[in-house]
């Protein structure tokens, strides 16, 4: 999960608090998790990624520089709570972050199967028949 607050932007509609329960958040004008109408941003300008207990900021290849706590930066950087990042004319602050475990498909299916077995769900017969057909 990444929790952040957009402090300033030419796009007044995006100013505010965000708590996204994802390990990756894309920022830019189009097809991103937070779409910002800032004329200085690319369609997909940057993304933030939580890896274990680290939050990384990745500017896209053609994005140019950005500001991290008022200092010019060009490459991937580690972020911490309280850091202020400016991309284009948009400024945001990191409130908090932590890694969110996303269960794998196998884990989800195993949980559903366990629930079927526990509740003696009638669909279990169909699953068993399909299993026999696959052998």
C-alpha positions as CSV (number, residue, x, y, z in Angstrom):
1,X,0.0,0.0,0.0
2,X,1.2,3.5,-0.8
3,X,-0.4,6.5,1.0
4,X,0.4,9.9,-0.4
5,X,-1.0,13.4,-0.6
6,X,-0.9,15.6,-3.8
7,X,-0.2,19.0,-2.4
8,X,0.0,21.2,-5.6
9,X,-1.0,20.6,-9.2
10,X,-2.4,22.6,-12.2
11,X,-5.0,19.8,-12.1
12,X,-7.0,21.0,-9.1
13,X,-9.2,17.8,-9.2
14,X,-6.3,15.6,-8.1
15,X,-5.2,17.5,-5.1
16,X,-5.9,15.5,-1.9
17,X,-5.1,12.3,0.0
18,X,-4.7,8.9,-1.7
19,X,-4.3,5.4,-0.1
20,X,-3.8,2.8,-2.8
21,X,-3.5,-0.8,-1.8
22,X,-1.1,-1.7,-4.6
23,X,2.6,-2.3,-4.6
24,X,3.0,-0.3,-7.8
25,X,1.4,3.1,-8.6
26,X,1.8,4.7,-12.0
27,X,1.6,8.5,-12.3
28,X,1.0,10.5,-15.5
29,X,-1.6,11.9,-17.8
30,X,-3.2,8.8,-19.4
31,X,-3.6,5.1,-18.4
32,X,-2.2,5.5,-15.0
33,X,-3.4,4.8,-11.4
34,X,-3.5,8.6,-10.8
35,X,-4.2,10.6,-13.9
36,X,-2.9,14.1,-13.6
37,X,-3.7,16.8,-16.2
38,X,-0.3,18.6,-15.9
39,X,1.0,19.8,-19.3
40,X,4.6,19.0,-18.2
41,X,3.9,15.3,-17.6
42,X,4.2,12.4,-20.0
43,X,1.2,10.0,-20.5
44,X,3.1,7.6,-18.2
45,X,5.6,9.8,-16.4
46,X,6.8,7.7,-13.4
47,X,5.9,4.9,-11.1
48,X,6.5,4.1,-7.4
49,X,7.1,0.5,-6.3
50,X,7.2,-1.1,-2.9
51,X,9.7,-3.9,-2.5
52,X,9.7,-5.4,0.9
53,X,10.4,-2.4,3.2
54,X,11.6,-0.1,0.5
55,X,9.7,2.4,-1.7
56,X,11.3,3.2,-5.0
57,X,10.5,6.1,-7.4
58,X,11.1,5.3,-11.1
59,X,11.0,8.2,-13.6
60,X,10.2,6.9,-17.1
61,X,13.0,7.1,-19.6
62,X,11.9,10.3,-21.4
63,X,10.6,12.1,-18.3
64,X,13.7,14.2,-17.6
65,X,14.4,15.3,-14.1
66,X,12.2,15.5,-11.1
67,X,12.6,17.1,-7.6
68,X,13.1,15.1,-4.5
69,X,12.9,17.2,-1.3
70,X,13.8,20.3,-3.5
71,X,16.8,18.7,-5.1
72,X,17.1,17.7,-8.7
73,X,17.1,14.0,-9.4
74,X,17.2,11.9,-12.7
75,X,17.4,8.3,-11.7
76,X,15.6,5.7,-9.5
77,X,15.6,6.8,-5.8
78,X,14.6,5.3,-2.5
79,X,11.8,7.3,-0.8
80,X,10.9,7.5,2.8
81,X,7.9,8.8,4.7
82,X,7.7,12.6,4.5
83,X,9.6,12.9,1.2
84,X,8.2,15.5,-1.2
85,X,8.4,14.8,-4.9
86,X,7.7,17.2,-7.7
87,X,7.0,15.9,-11.3
88,X,6.2,18.7,-13.8
89,X,4.2,21.2,-11.8
90,X,2.7,18.6,-9.5
91,X,4.0,18.1,-6.0
92,X,3.2,15.2,-3.6
93,X,4.2,13.9,-0.3
94,X,4.7,10.3,0.8
95,X,2.7,9.6,4.0
96,X,3.4,5.9,4.4
97,X,3.9,2.7,2.6
98,X,4.1,-1.1,3.2
99,X,4.3,-4.2,1.1
100,X,0.9,-5.6,0.3
101,X,0.9,-9.4,-0.2
102,X,-1.1,-10.3,-3.3
103,X,-2.1,-13.9,-3.2
104,X,-1.1,-16.0,-6.2
105,X,-3.7,-17.7,-8.4
106,X,-2.7,-21.0,-6.8
107,X,-3.2,-19.6,-3.3
108,X,-6.7,-18.3,-4.2
109,X,-7.7,-21.6,-5.8
110,X,-6.4,-23.6,-2.8
111,X,-8.4,-21.3,-0.5
112,X,-11.6,-21.9,-2.6
113,X,-11.0,-25.6,-2.7
114,X,-10.5,-25.8,1.0
115,X,-13.7,-23.8,1.5
116,X,-15.6,-26.2,-0.8
117,X,-14.3,-29.2,1.1
118,X,-15.1,-27.7,4.5
119,X,-18.6,-26.7,3.5
120,X,-19.2,-29.9,1.4
121,X,-20.1,-27.8,-1.5
122,X,-21.9,-29.7,-4.3
123,X,-19.5,-28.1,-6.9
124,X,-16.8,-30.3,-5.4
125,X,-18.1,-33.3,-7.3
126,X,-17.7,-31.4,-10.6
127,X,-14.1,-30.4,-9.6
128,X,-13.3,-34.0,-8.8
129,X,-14.7,-35.2,-12.2
130,X,-12.7,-32.6,-14.0
131,X,-9.6,-33.7,-12.1
132,X,-10.1,-37.3,-13.2
133,X,-10.6,-36.2,-16.8
134,X,-7.3,-34.3,-16.8
135,X,-5.3,-37.5,-15.8
